[in-house]
Structure formats: C-alpha cells, structure tokens
C-alpha cells in the first residue's frame, strides 16, 4: 500500500481545471516543474508537450496527449511573500483527449469526459507500452522503428491492420519517403517470403517511376522478385498484357487518346467489326480490298477525295507490311493518276500520253496495283490493329461516313504509339512468375509514363475482380504517385484525366471488396485527387513544407492532432508521423534502418566527393 501511495505521489502531475469538449487544461503541481523525476533510482521524463497524461475519474482512466503549455501568475497568495520565483507561476497544460483504458487495454475514442479537479498522472511503463501497442491479439507484429521522443520504445503495427488497407506515404523530396516505403515492405517480405501460402496468395506490383527499386537487392533479394525495366528507346523488358485487353477498343482509346464523341466510336467500329478481319486474312484479300477502295475514290468524283488520299492509303500500308514495293507503286500512281479540279474527275495518263477518264482509268490503275508485292501478313496483334484502323479510316472517309478532320489526328498518332507499345509490352495471358514485381518506368517516354501505369493497374484490378477469390490478395504500390494520380495536370484532355482518375478512384473505393489495395507515395499530396486521399486508411507523413500539401493532409486526416500538423514542416529526415487505423494514437517515429544494399537508389549526391581531388 505504501508503495502504491509512493508511486502515486511521484507520478501525480496535477489536476484538471478546465474541460472544453475534447480539450482540457491541467494545472501542474509546482513541485513537478522539473524536466525529470526520480523514481526507484531511475530518471523518468516528466510531463511535457508531446507526452501522454492519465486522468483518473473514479475507476476510469482517461488518456490525453499534451499539445501545448503556458504559464500564468499565481495570485492566490498575493499578500504573502514567495519563498522562490518558481512559486509565482502556475504551469498549465493543454491536453487533447485520445482514449481510455478498458479491460481489453487501451482503446481510442471518448466514452466520458473528466471532471474539474480530477487528478492527473504520468503513465507508468506498462501503461505507456499499452498505449503504443498497436498489434491486436490475433495479428502479427511488424517493427517499423522507434518512438522519436522515447528511443527505447519500439513501434510495432499489426500486419493485417496495415496491409489490409490503403496506405499513403507523403513527404518532400529528401525526407525519407521512399526509404519508409522500402522499410515497411521489406519487413513484410522478410516475415513471410518463405511461406508457400504467401507466395501463392499475395501479389505485389511496384510502379516505380524513377527506377529506385530495380537494384538486385532493393527491398528484397532479386531471387524473390520479377524486375521489368521498361524502355521506349531500346525496347528491353516487356510487361505481359492480356489478349483480352489488347483487343478491347477502350484500351486503344486510352493509348491513342481518342476523343469521346468521334474517335472513340470510330475505334470501336474498327476493332470490333468482323468484316475487316476477312480483309486482312491474307495478301490477296488485302490487295483486293485496297483496289476496291481506290476504285470507289475514282468513281465518286468528290473534290474532297483527290489523288492524295490514295497515296496516303498506300504509304500507311507500306509502314505495316514488310518487304514491299508499295512506295514505288505510289510514285507511279502519283505521276500517272491525276485529278481535274474544275470538273472533279480523275484521269489516267499512259506512257504514250493517252488519257483515260473516270471509270475508264480504273483498269489501268488496278493493273499497276497488281504489281504490289509484300510478305505474308504477320500474325501480330499490334500490326493487325493498325491495319484495322487504316482500312476502317479510309473506308469511312471514302464512303462519306466520317469527317477526315475529325479522324486524321488519331491516324497520325497511331504509328508512334504502337511503336512505343511494341517496345514495352508482350501480348500474353501468362502472369509474372513470382509474386513480387517491380516495374520501372525510368526510361519510358512521357506519353507511355502516363498510360502504362493506368493500363497495368486496370488489367490487374479487372482480373482480380473477375476471379474474385477471397483468399487472394493484390497490392499495387505507386511511388511518385502524383505522376499518375494528379487532378491538376494541364498536359492532357479533360476526358483522359477524368477516365484516369475514375479508374483509380474505383480501385480505392471498391477494391477492398475484391482484396485489392493501393499504397501511394508522393511528395505532392495537394496534387492528388482529394477523393483518393480521403479513402486512405493509414498515413506515414514525412516533412511537408508546402502549405497546400499540409492543408491537403489536414482536410483528410481528421484524427491527426494539432501538434502533429504543426510538426510536419520541421520533421527531420527519416522521421515521420504514423496515423490511421493501424495506430491507436498518432505517433512520431524514427523509421528503422535497413541494409544499405536493400535501400532505394535515391540518395542525394555528395558534391564534395565529385568536385574535390584527393578524397578517399
């Protein structure tokens, strides 16, 4: 009993003097104004800003966090002389209530408020550990680091609470954001990588815009992961895209940035019409169809359909077909087939100078076209898609079904986009062999950097929805997520931006039902769609200096206390605030170290080493 009384006398720090909703004020006993307290031969850190306090209300123990403190002059004994200057002041703590202790342990939330004059105490070690114990009984612990203000207190989170959720990692460049991402996933992989069920039932795809995780042992040893270093210049690794996706006109509408009202319906007709498939079955069918198109042009007598459209058709075909003499044939037709602007008629000029008008010229034109030679049409999805677009375009323009000004920009974009795609994708229904996949976009041009993450994520999510096996887990990790999740980009059409955001918003809003989760890391949370940020469950907040970024987080993370927000601009590198469903209370933690060879490749260069001679 004496020991309990002694402990209470040491741990008691003051009493409640004000209750204003969740915020209360505590008057600190004047004997407890020192930085440390001595208890059983040990120095205890006294109550201060960022510390926790226990308020006893009968048998209820309410826990609060100190967010500020100030002093006032004690005027109660103004007629008496003070024995010291310290007795002249009252120290007042401003505390925000966080939770309470129940038979189950610490619980976040408020069931009842304290009363005036309730006594307040420091937390003893078991209570302090209980407040910082974020791992439920049936969950597995994952060590992330240590508490910033108590370096001997490890911070562990539950695997299920953290990874069965959407995660946001935010911080300015150089704040340790990528390191934190690598740390939490490395700890997870080290814990489960030897489990067959983990390898069979969990898939992780890292969208790596800057190539920070492609080193052999970054995050996890290379034997446990697939690495795709995509490159639109050299065409090295290729990511598998399913046949179903590549034959979906919506896929091509994205790749070719088709307009909603004219170009997208055109792509649907081009890709889904079965009759075109017959035209590109073999050389004879294709040549006959081309001859019929050119005959229609000659026969129509239309000022909009001149020799130029015939030449364009042939040159477009030349790009698609190997070992051909189409350019020679096009040059012959350019010289011999003329268009009379005044009466809108074609005429064919023979070598002897004789002329044949309109339908009379068609046999001579066909005779020249019969000289076209090319290899057998390859069984190539991308090639056949381009042929479909070319033939559908000329079929519609020649028959007057579409306007050339509306569709020609799409036709001009097609060769370069298909050429880029060919360098980075493999059309296959097979999936990456291992369950951890790194996809580097460092050497991908800006057009493909916008499209590939969307196409890959859409494929992963659609496949997961279709299969919908409850035990299967999918996690898509996007580093530098503002590149693909920005809501303020000015470099793209509104239609494209809306589609992109709607796709990811669907994943983040509905994905949990299908076992799909997102982890996004970004240095600009203010650029990212507010809908996406609002659906995140757990946050790792590193240093944020820009006021817009801080406000974006503040609007979203309702359970983050005022003190944590005020700390965001001054957090040191490697320190972050963990807040969310996996943590009982927001905590400031120093992220634990990982092996140098497993770190992301994003260190800031040391200029002196590069500029000064004689350094080892």
Secondary structure by P-SEA (a helix, b strand, c coil): caaaaaaaaaaccbbbccccccbbbbbcccccccccccccccccccccccbbbbbbcccbbbbbbbccccccccccccccccccccccbbbbbbbbbcccccccccccccccccccccccccccaaaaaaaaccccccbbbbbcccccccccbbbbbbccccccbbbbbbbccccaaaaaaaaaaaaaaaaccccaaaaacbbbbbbcccccccccccccccccccccccccccccbbbbbcccccccaaaaaaaaccccccaaaaaaaacccaaaaaaaccaaaaaaaaaaaaaaaaaaccccccaaaaaaaaaaaaacccccaaaaaaaaaaaccccccccbbbbbbcccccccccccaaaaaaaaaaacccccccccaaaaaaaaaaaaaaaaaaaccccccccaaaaaacaaaaaaaaaccccccccccccbbbbbcccccaaaaacaaaaaaaaaaaaaaaaccccbbbbbbbcccccccccccccccaaaaaaaaaaaaaaaaccccccbbbbbbbcccccccaaaaaacccccccccccaaaaaaaaaccccccaaaaaacccccccbbbbbccccccbbbbccccccccccccccccccccccccccc
